[in-house]
């Protein structure tokens, strides 16, 4: 088949993929016929992740993380034209645009899509803002969601490994209802940023199958029942019906045409195809070449998402979700994840490394993290005597609990910062191994491990992952996996390919088996993995709930001291 | 009684106390009649603690820590004359000198006292050097000592909480025998640095009751039997008889007169009283004023020693030792300890704190540790959500195991370096509480808690100790507790007082109940203590031997890789 024959713009047709990340958005200009990346540009969000304090409000409680939606539209207006300029193409050659987003990043908006935080008088109300994926303050609400689901025997709960995450739509919405009921009432819609940005491009509300399934508990054609929601809180009974319900669109479908306003913002032609919204991790799968069952793609950035297609439905303990058509229409999409990965490395590089290393890195023109990689890459596995749990950002799989926290065991007076850094790198690899083994044991075997995302640049880290998992590591052939994946969806939405797998064959790229496991190193990692699993179960499965109690003490002394009153109360 | 009537030099008589620490020695000139401190001086050891590499040998294995005895004699020649100058007195006014030392810091010497490391051809042999107290590489030997003692039902083992430490004379000597048998043979004597330094001053070998009892397993008038030692290793059968045996002298006794050579070295009059050797921690007790049973003195420096007199003998699990006359002649001296305290804080300040704090400290002219103290002093107890085990230097009491290591639980992406620092401060206070409770539960109640040592300068740390232990904290009235304690012993040896308690009444100083516990903070610390105890027992009492296994993996990959061979073997 000559796929180019389907392309509106012929051999010189291009599509735009825009990847909305945690701190910035990247636009990528991609040639439709072969996936060649012609140009790119990044727009940093001026407000970044709002996790310490909010202007006009003051210090946020722990575990909060918000964003400003104005940063998203600003990024469209900045990154898209800049990427077109970088590519040196004529905007008229662009036949479609698609986006992907962090998730669940969700927000309250009016019925017309206006974010509540942009209404007069609401700028200092934390609950009026989008709650970023890594907002972990809705854990009590997730607990309630899970407890009531199990009590009532809700069937959908097993599609999510038995646990709904505090990061998702329902937990965050329930927190809004609990803590700022007035804003809850004013929210005409509760929407993923992934869908909201499409609204800004094509002028109409849409809902994509991916976030609806993975983050919105949409299974077998419906949301959780009115009775279930009422059992959570009578005021919550009509939440799905009032604030979520909308036809669900398959990934790669056309959401509409680019509006005149969006055309003016982006410099693209009005009327070109706008694809249905998508999620940064899931959209990356076709960017890594041919779509196949058993091929796990780990998108490693601030956090890691593990996404994989399966032919059939299975229940995997502690995964994030199994969704029909959640990654590619027609297959069951599986998702697991680690809440903190690059985030943990960056946290340690900022907070745990003496100045001498920063000075050396500056002198040599490398990042602190690159320097730390180098400092221990030659050390034999196990030489640091350390084991760490990778839960500084909570545990998304397989324990699904944002209240878990990090731990380091084996410190001595001879332990150095680079050694701790390496133990943290390893902790995330051990966490990934735990996830892979859980899939294997649940009848969804992982037959090929592919890595994507910003962290693939660290060769020492990649080798650790190959050694720890004892598997060859294949690497996506693009530095911009999510944006390329979005571009693939744009091409499908524009009609250039019949479906996403066909577009992935033509436009995706993979380098197979780049890192091979070393069996001597893998043998020692087997020992360290045994230590990891033991501590994982000890702290994570209830034998010692120290992490929960420490967090509860922290929250109590910080937010429930009688002389100060509850900060939450002040917000109401 | 007019004690000054007993003073050879009348009202203007002085004594010298010299405190040999881990990295330096301090001489203190003290007026005999009232303990007034007239002058002081410090001499840094040029070789410090030799724990990374040894000239001519190369990198030392992990857990090694040696010293160079030439640093000790050099310190006598430097600090004593400088302290006399600082005091502005005539050396002829000095009627006695006494010293105290870290322990067990022990060494192989010829029959005439010459250290083996000073013999031709032995300078590059690690085993020829004194093994510093914090040399922890003899743990396998301590294990053998303990196992065989329990198998044979040796009664003395219960005087040491059921465990002999890897830090003590027998474990270190057995390591010498195992790893460098030729040097073991050449050692005519195996002697504490505390006694060796007295040999240099008075020209004769002596053995003091304190190190013999606490570090040399000397109980009820004898060392462990020939049969027991042969069971450890047939070549070790006559160890005590050949290399240790010597009359034991009570603390405060006169060892002899200052030799002409030592007089030339120190600038003091030949023939003045030299007191029997002593240990830095134990000698501090009389420096803190009146001697009484139940008064625990915690000497807090790089490590902490908890010393206390009791009227009767009791067996306290995991203490370091109960020795008749071990602190003050006529009472049972109890000792417990924490292997790392100030060492842990200094390790973290060096290895775990970003440059911005070092820069701020420099700008403000404070130490990094002072700055970190300040940064979290106002935080509510428990606000950091962390709990740490204080075993970065092993556990001396109540688990008595140098292979244990540190752990931190509760880390999040919001955790800061000052918060970790505070959790480390608290971990040592929680460890002290564990020791106090163990004494209380064993029939040796702690009725008064006194702190001494370099760490008393940190008021935030002291308040943490008061809050964590829920006890008022009394503070020694001298910044130079050990040196003052030595001076008190010099005065007794010179005949200025009839005994140490009488001298302590006149020359010691204490400020009672300086820090009061705050009950609200203490309540939260009770919760954190429960977490501490749980992790203490989990990692320390065999439920999860992860720390042992991690250490074993480390040692194996570092020292037993076939391509490198054993470093120890290369030494033989």
Interface residues (C-beta under 8 A of the other chain):
Chain A: X51 X62 X340 X343 X344 X347 X350 X351 X352 X353 X354 X355 X356 X358 X359 X380 X381 X382 X383 X384 X385 X386 X387 X392 X393 X405 X406 X407 X408 X409 X410 X411 X412 X413 X414 X415 X416 X417 X420 X524 X527 X528 X531 X534 X535 X538 X539 X544 X546 X547 X549 X550 X551 X553 X554 X556 X557 X558 X561
Chain B: X62 X340 X343 X344 X347 X350 X351 X352 X353 X354 X355 X356 X358 X359 X380 X381 X382 X383 X384 X385 X386 X387 X392 X393 X405 X406 X407 X408 X409 X410 X411 X412 X413 X414 X415 X416 X417 X420 X524 X527 X528 X531 X534 X535 X538 X539 X544 X546 X547 X549 X550 X551 X553 X554 X556 X557 X558 X561
